[in-house]
């Protein structure tokens, strides 16, 4: 029997989710990603951003606070321009993987969503995790088999191919953190390419 999670109606979202914002967990993970490549790389990227952005990014980014989605996107695109070395696709997927490893690891703020040898547990919680970190859009989970699932993304105000790439990287690493092996995550539909929603097929051994 197929198991679906119900979409989260936007009319029932918390008032603090008005506007396009993301939780600090995402920005903090991107900053750690840059610092892991050396302090000089962090400075090179942040120095290319506006004075206002620099004040925020060099200050204390609180995991529980809301920040403009545009800030996250500017940070990602600036990092891609400086760090990617011609392969931005691989870089965005690496960003997604690093975010999962950081936030789902032994000391991560989302460690409670990891259950050993049970990737379906974290995938079934993706809709809940998404709406607690984004102010627009929602995701659905469908269990296809014991080792396969589909995640669908709806209603985001804007869609970027880069967002889908970080999602592929994040889901791949999240499944691995939960004990999945030989993980495959494929995006078969994408709003950025004209589809009505984004659809990610996940499989593992």
C-alpha positions in Angstrom: 0.0 0.0 0.0 1.3 3.4 -0.9 1.8 5.8 2.0 1.5 9.5 1.4 2.0 12.5 3.6 -0.6 15.2 3.3 0.5 18.6 2.0 0.7 21.3 4.6 -2.0 23.9 3.7 -0.5 27.3 3.4 -3.5 28.9 5.1 -2.6 27.0 8.3 1.0 28.2 8.4 2.3 30.1 11.4 2.2 33.9 11.1 6.0 34.0 11.5 6.3 32.2 8.1 4.8 35.2 6.2 7.3 36.3 3.5 10.1 34.3 1.9 12.4 33.3 4.7 14.5 30.4 5.8 15.8 29.3 9.2 19.3 30.0 10.2 20.2 26.3 10.2 20.5 26.5 6.4 22.6 29.6 6.3 24.9 28.4 9.1 25.5 25.1 7.3 26.5 26.9 4.1 28.9 29.1 6.2 30.4 26.0 7.8 30.7 24.5 4.3 32.9 27.5 3.2 34.9 27.5 6.4 35.7 23.8 5.9 37.5 24.8 2.8 39.7 27.2 4.7 39.3 30.6 6.3 40.6 32.3 3.2 37.7 30.8 1.1 35.1 32.0 3.6 36.6 35.5 3.4 36.8 35.5 -0.4 33.1 34.7 -0.7 31.8 36.9 2.0 34.0 39.9 0.9 32.2 39.8 -2.5 28.8 40.4 -0.9 27.2 43.6 0.1 28.2 45.4 3.4 24.7 44.6 4.8 25.1 40.9 4.0 28.6 40.8 5.4 27.4 42.2 8.8 24.8 39.4 9.0 27.1 36.6 7.8 30.1 37.6 10.0 27.8 37.9 13.0 26.1 35.2 15.0 23.7 33.3 12.7 21.1 31.7 15.0 19.7 28.3 13.9 16.2 29.2 15.3 16.0 32.7 13.7 14.4 33.5 10.3 16.5 35.1 7.6 15.6 36.4 4.1 15.6 33.6 1.5 17.4 36.0 -0.9 20.3 36.1 1.6 20.8 32.3 1.3 20.5 32.5 -2.4 23.0 35.3 -2.7 25.4 33.4 -0.5 25.1 30.2 -2.6 25.5 32.0 -6.0 28.5 34.0 -4.8 30.1 30.8 -3.4 29.4 29.0 -6.7 31.0 31.8 -8.7 34.2 31.6 -6.6 34.4 27.9 -5.5 32.9 25.9 -8.3 35.8 25.9 -10.7 33.5 25.3 -13.7 31.3 22.6 -12.2 28.5 24.4 -10.4 26.1 21.4 -10.5 28.6 19.3 -8.5 29.1 22.2 -6.0 25.4 22.7 -5.3 24.9 19.0 -4.7 28.0 19.0 -2.4 26.4 21.9 -0.5 23.3 19.9 0.0 25.2 16.9 1.2 27.3 18.9 3.6 24.1 20.5 5.1 22.6 17.1 5.7 25.9 15.7 7.2 26.2 18.8 9.5 22.6 19.0 10.7 21.9 15.3 10.9 25.2 14.3 12.3 25.9 13.2 15.9 25.8 16.8 17.2 23.5 18.2 14.5 20.4 20.2 15.4 18.2 17.7 13.4 19.7 14.5 14.7 16.4 13.4 16.1 15.1 12.8 12.6 17.7 10.1 12.0 16.8 6.5 12.8 19.4 3.8 12.1 18.6 1.5 9.2 15.3 3.3 8.5 15.6 5.9 5.7 11.9 6.0 5.4 11.7 7.7 8.9 13.6 10.7 7.8 12.0 10.9 4.4 8.5 10.7 6.0 9.5 13.7 8.1 10.7 15.8 5.1 7.3 17.6 4.9 7.5 18.6 8.6 11.2 19.5 8.4 10.6 21.7 5.3 7.8 23.8 6.7 9.8 24.5 9.9 12.6 25.9 7.8 10.9 27.7 4.9 8.1 30.2 4.7 6.8 29.2 1.3 6.0 25.8 -0.3 5.5 22.3 1.1 6.6 18.8 0.3 4.9 15.4 0.2 6.3 12.0 0.9 5.2 8.7 -0.7 6.5 5.3 0.2 6.8 3.3 -2.9 8.5 0.1 -1.5 10.7 -0.9 1.4 13.7 0.8 -0.3 12.1 3.5 -2.4 10.2 6.7 -1.9 9.1 9.8 -3.8 9.3 13.3 -2.5 7.3 16.0 -4.2 7.7 19.8 -3.8 4.8 22.2 -4.3 3.9 25.9 -4.1 7.2 27.6 -3.8 7.1 31.2 -4.9 10.1 30.8 -7.1 12.1 27.8 -8.2 15.8 27.5 -9.1 17.6 24.6 -10.6 20.2 25.2 -7.9 17.6 24.5 -5.2 16.8 21.2 -6.7 20.5 20.2 -6.9 21.0 21.0 -3.2 17.9 18.9 -2.5 19.3 15.9 -4.4 22.5 16.2 -2.4 20.7 16.6 0.9 18.4 13.6 0.3 21.2 11.4 -0.8 23.2 12.2 2.4 20.2 12.0 4.6 19.4 8.4 3.4 23.1 7.5 3.9 23.0 8.9 7.4 20.0 6.6 8.0 21.9 3.5 6.9 21.0 3.4 3.2 23.6 2.2 0.7 24.0 2.6 -3.0 21.7 5.6 -2.8 20.2 7.0 -6.0 18.1 10.2 -6.0 16.8 11.4 -9.4 14.7 14.4 -10.1 12.1 13.3 -12.7 10.0 16.5 -12.8 11.1 20.1 -12.1 9.1 23.3 -11.9 12.2 25.2 -13.1 11.8 23.3 -16.3 8.0 23.8 -16.7 6.5 21.0 -14.6 3.7 21.7 -12.1 5.9 20.4 -9.2 9.3 19.0 -8.5 9.5 15.2 -8.0 12.5 13.3 -6.5 12.7 9.5 -6.7 14.8 8.0 -4.0 16.2 4.4 -4.0 18.7 2.6 -1.8 20.0 -0.9 -1.0 
